[in-house]
Amino acid sequence: MKLPSFFIDDHDSMKYEETIDFFMSWTIRCADEIYKDVNTNVHESARKILTQLLGYNNSNNLVFTDIKVSKQCDNIDLWVELKVNDEDHVLIIEDKMYSKVQNDQLNRYHEFIEKYYLNQSKPIRKYVFLRPDYELEKQDEPLLKKSNFVYFNLEQLADCLEEKRTGHDLFDEFWFNWTLDSKEKREKKI
């Protein structure tokens, strides 16, 4: 028997998107090279997740630095600026739990970011649409195909950790207990 979930209680709250924003922000920031000696296990796991989000095959030769994450900036769930091997990158993440993608929402965000960086340095830009599990909402699929966003889900990101728990209670609660075990629990709450 294990303790109850930190994230799921007896109240029918729909605040999961905010929870995802906070944990994704924290996870991404934990991948910064400055934290490699603070908690090696969390740092390495966070690096694997960020590597997936950025579209790299593995994190072996990647160094993530100067990570800055803004939540809900210009309605964008997560706006990440970072350096990968000293090269500027931007990662834009839109996550949805129960809500649907608004018509042209992803394209609006893409256009906004492209204009924002037009007269600045030319960072490599990646766009991610994130759902909690492997079930991509059918109504989102056509909108996603018409956008520059790549689809990921939390289960897929957790799978890249290969069940290697970090020993950090909050990290493991989110990435292993809630993300991997929560589909059934969430369905009971709906």
Protein Blocks (a to p, Z undefined) as FASTA:
>chain_A
ZZddfkbcfbdcfklmmmmmmmmmmmmmmmpmklmmmommlmmmmmmmmmmmnopablkl
gccehiacdehihhiabacdddeehiacdddddddfkbccdehklmmmmmmmmmmmmmmc
cdddddddddfblbdcfklmmmmmmpcbdcddfklmmmmnnopaehiaklmmmmmmmmmm
mmmmmmmmZZ
